[in-house]
Amino acid sequence: MRVVLGVAGGIAAYKAVLLLRLLREQGHAVRVVPTRASLEFVGRATWEALSGEPVTTDVFEDVDQVAHVAIGKTADLVVVAPATADLLARAAAGRADDLLTATLLVARCPVLLAPAMHTEMWEHPATVANVATLRSRGVHVLDPASGRLTGADTGPGRLPEPEEIAAAATGLVAPARAADLAGTHVVVSAGGTREPLDPVRFLGNRSSGRQGVALARAAAERGARVTLVAANVTHDVLARVGAGVTVVPVETGDELRAAVRAAAAEADVVVMAAAVADYRPASVADAKLKKTGDAPVVALVETTDILRELVTDPPRAGQTVVGFAAETGDAEGSVLEHARAKAVRKGADLLVVNPVGGGRGFGTTTNDVTVLDRAGDVVATAAGTKDEVAHVVWDAVLTRRHL
């Protein structure tokens, strides 16, 4: 595929280098079209070395090749990352005062813009209007992530991770998936539960909910009616779930259990991708606990094993139940050995196991999973973006349901 990677002049331009590498590793030919300002952040030599193609910024360069028309006309996909507030304004106005904006005017292929800017810029009425204008014309504009910005500032405006941008962009030109989940109601849990200790503190875990959101999104793309029970999933992650998914927000394990069982009463498939606490404090203080000079002793009690309960007491007959197991491995066994034992013990139709820790699994945009059946036998493996992993999981679910 012929991809044009536009790069506007923001500090997040350094992430576009990683995006370029990802696209090249996927086998795509990539022509980088930076704005002149962006070269203050990442130089021309970097783009040319990594893309293997010449880099120009002005409509008066390569005049004999009519580059300001040819680049856009021959593209299969255009991605701009970062798309600054200035770039969004110029694109919405139909400007063509550099090679990138001229390319955007000429392109008739899918166009994806990944904004990055300070929160105040993103929320300004002018930017809001420009984004609405671009979307009304069929341009795909991602919502920015929320997090650390330049300096000490934090908030919405952070460029999404390169893996997320690549998945969203290539998904625009991927062959349409068959609606093989049409007529199916699926319930997916996502995120990590929080068990309160007092009004301020809680016991929790590192799950971001990205894999659960990817599963919900993939199921909707394949025609399913989807209910997503989201435990403490942040807005920027939930923003990726897409249209047509009913989101039920929860906080604790008990709340998640109740929401899942209520939704599952009419569901054909239940996927427990959420990281549910195994223990909760035996009691919750009414007021914030103060330091006393002595280390407090917190009594814990086991929480309900929701996955096991769904297997032994299903809300609806004939359901397919899928569990997730995040494992680290230890002196007693490997990740897969622990997962096989859990698959047999839990009894779910499928168990998706993923190694976590050391930068893998929680909080990342990629995953590496093995899908086991209830006997602990491997039925599928997947590695890649969480969107790609989600489709492999649904393939395995469909295979299981058709047995």
N, C-alpha and C positions, 0 to 999 in steps of 0.2 A: 504494500500500500504506500502511496505517495502522501506524506504528511508534511504540512507546513507548521513549524513551531515558531510562533511569534513571541517575542520577549519585550515587554515594556520596561520602563526605567524605574524599577523599585528595588529595594534591598533584597526582596525575595527572589530576585533573578538567579541567585546562586542555586536555588532548588530546581530551576529549569534545566540546569546541567544534568542533574540526576534523572529528570524526566526524559531528556534527550537520550541518555544512556539506556533507559528502560525501553523506549520505543525502538531504538536500534537493536537491542538484544531480542526484541520480538520479531525482528526481520524487516522492519519498515525502513524505507528510504525517507530521510528527514532533511528538509531544507529549512535552516534557521533564518528567520527574518527579524532581527532585533531593531528596536528604535535606536536612534543615535544616543539618547540619554542612557539606555540600558548598557551601552558599552562602557560607561563609567563604573559599572558594577562587575560585569564579566566581559572580557575582551574578545575581539574578533578571532584571535588565534585559537582560543579555547573552542569556540563554536565550530570553526573549520576543521580542527583536528578531530573532534568527536563525531562530527556529522559526515566528514569526507566530502563536503560540498562547499562551494564559495559562499561567502556571506556579504550581503550588501544591505544598505539601509535607505538609500536615496533613489528616487525615481529616475535620476539622471545618471545612474550607474548602469552598466550593461544595456545602454540605450539600443544597440543594434539587435539585442534579443527581445526587446520590448518586455523587460522583466516585470514591470509593474502590472502587466496583463497576463503574461504567460505563467507566472508562478501560481496565481490564483486559479486560472483556468485548468491547469493540469493537476491540481491537488484533489486527493480523495478525502482529505480531512484537514481542517485548520484548527489548531489549538493555540490559544494565547495564554501564557502563564509566565509571570504574573500579568494580569490585566489591571493597570492602575486606574485611578479615578479619571485621569486625563485621557487615557486610552478609551475608556468607556464613553466619555463625553464626545470624543472625536468620532468614534464608531457610530454612536447614536445620531450624530449630526450629519453623517455621510461624508466626512472629510476625507481627503485623499492627499494629504500634505507630506506623506512619507511612504516608503515602500510597503510597510505593514498595513496602514489604513487603505492604501490603494488595493492591496491584495484582498482585504476583507470585502471591498466593494465588488470585486470581480468574482470572487469565489461563489460557486453554486453548489458546493458540497456541504456536508455538516460542519458547523462552526461551534467550537466550545471555548468560552472565555472563563478563566479561573481568576477571579478578582483577588487582590491583596492590597491593603491600604490601612491607614489608621481607622479606628472605630468611628470617629467623628466624620471622616470622609465617606465611609460606607453608609452611614445613617443620614447623611445630608440629603434634603429633599431633591437636590439636583441629581445626585447619584441614584437615588431611588427611582426617579423618573426615567433616567437614562437606561437603567437595567430593565424597567418595565417596557420601554420602547423597544429595546433589543429583543427581549423575549417575545414581544408581540409580533416581531418579524421572523420568528423561527430560530433565532440564535439561542444556543444553550448556554446559560450563565449559571455557573455553580454558586452556591452560597459559600462564603468564606468560612474557614474554621474559626473557632474562638480559642485564644491562647495568648502566649507571649508575643508582643510586637516589638518594634524597635525601642531600645532603651528599656525603661521599667514598665512601659504601658502593657496592659493586657486587655483582651476583649475581642469581639467579632472583627475580623479583618485579616486574619492570618491565612496565608496561602495553604490550601489543603495539601496533604502529603503527595509526593509524585506518584506513588502507586495508585492513590485514589483518582488522581487526574487522568492517569493513563487508562485505568479501567473505565472511567466515565466516557472518555474520548473514544476509545476503540469500540465501546459498546454502541456508539451511535452508528457505526458502519458495519457492525457484526450482523450476520444473517439473523433474521427474526427467529426466535426460538418457537418451537411448536407449543401450542397451548395444551400441553399434556397434563396440566393440573386443573384444567377447566372443570367446573362442577364439584371441585373439592374444597372443603373448608379446612384450613390449617391454622393451628395455634402455635406461635413461636414465643418463647420467653427469651429475654436478652438482658444483659447488664449484670450488675452485682448487687445483692441485697445488703442492707445496712441494719444492724441490730442495735438499738439504742442502749447506751449505758446510763446516760443522763440526758437532759435536753440539748446538750452540746456535742457529746461524744458518741461514737458508735463503733462497733466491730464491723469491718467490711473487707473488701478484697479489691484487686486491681483490674477487674473486668471493665472494659469500656463499653461493651455492648455491640461493638462493630460487627462481630460475626453473626450475632442474632439478627441485627438489622439487615445484613447482607442476605441472610436466609429469607427474611420476610420479603425483601425487595425482589429476590429471584423468584420466589413462589408467585408473587403478584404478576411478574413479567410472564410467567408460564400459565396464567389464567386462573389461579386459585383465588378464593376469597380468604383474606388473611387477617388474623387478629394477632397483634404484637403486644405482649405483656412486657413492658419496659421497666426494669428496676434501676432507677437512678442513672438513666442514660442521658447524657448532655444534649443540649439542643442541636449543636453542630453535627453530632452523630445521627440523631433522629432525623435531621433534615435530609439525609440520604435515603430514607425509606421509600420515598416516592408516593405517588397518588394511589388511592384505593386500598390503603392499609389502615385498619382501625387500631389505634394505639391506646393501650390502657396503662397509665403510669402507676407504679407501686413503689414501695420503699423496703418493707421488711419481707422476710421469708413467709410469714403467715399471710401477709397481703398478697404476695405472689401466688401462694398456694390457692387461696380463695379465688383469685382472678383467673388463674389457669383452669381450675376445675369448673368454674362457671362458664367460661368460653368453650371448654372442651366438651360440654354436654351436647354440643351440636357439631363437633369437629370430627373429621376423618383422620387427621394426622396431628399429633402433638410433638413438637420438638422442644426439648428442654435445654436450650443453649445458655440460659442464665447460670451464673455462678452463685449458688445459694449457700448461705452460711451453714456449716455443720453444727455450730453451737451459737447460743445466744445467752446474754446475761440472765441469771435466774431472777433478778429484780432490776427495775429501772428507777433510778433516783428521780424525785420530783424536781430537785434543784441541782444546779451545777455542783459537782463534787469539788471540794477545795483541797489544796495541799495541806497535809497535817504533819509532814516530816517522816511519816511512815509509809512504806509502799502498800497500796491497797490490795486486798485480796478479792478478786472477782470470781464469784461462783458462776459456773456455766452449766447450762442444760442442753441436751441434744435437741436439734430442730427436727421437724417431720421430714422424712425422706420422701420428697414429693415424687421423684421419678419412680421409686419402688411402689409407692401408693397408686400411681397411675397404672402400673402393670397389674397389681393385685386387686385393685378396686377401680376399674376403668369407668369414667363417667358415661361412656357409650360403648356398646359392643362393636367389635370389629375394627377398633382404632389401631392405627400404626403409631407406636410410641418410640421416639428417638431420644437418646440421652447424650450428654456430652461429658467427657472426663478430661480435666486438665491434670496432667501428671508430670512429675519431675524425675522419677526414678530415685532409688536409694540403695543402701547396702542390701536390702532384702529382695530387690528385683529391679528390672529395667522398666521403662515407661510401658512398653508393650506387655510385659509380664503382669504388671499391676492392672493394666487395662483389660487383659483377658479374664483375670479373676473377677474384676468388677462387672464385666459383661455377663458372666454366668450368674453372679450374685444378684444383680439388678433385674435381669430377665427382660429387658427392653428388646424390641425387635431389632434395633440397631444401636450401637454405641460409637460415637465419634470421639476419638481420643486425640489430643494434641499436646505435644511437649510444651511446657512453659518454663519461664525463667531464662536468665541470660539474654534478654532482649527478644525472646520468642513468645508468641501467643498474645498475652494480655497487652493492650494498649498499642499494638502494632497494626499495620494495614495489610499484613500478609499472614499466612497460616500454613501449617504443615500437619495434615491429619491422616489418620488411618481409621477406616470404618470397619467395625466388627459386627458380626451377628450375635445372637444371644448365646451361641456356643463358644464365642471367642475366636471364630475364624475370620480372617481378613476377607472382606468383600470389595473394598475399594481403597484407594489412596489418592491424595491430592496435595499439591503444593503450589502456592501462588498467591494472588490477591484473595482477600476474603470473599469477594464476589465470585471468583472462579471456584473456590472451594465450595461455596454455597450450591452452585449448580451440580457439582459432583455429588454432594450429599443428597440433593433432590433426585438425581438419577438413581442413586442407590435406594431411596425410598420407593420410587416407582417400580423398580425391579422387584423389591420385596413385596409390594402390594399385588404385583401381577403373578407371583409364584403360585 
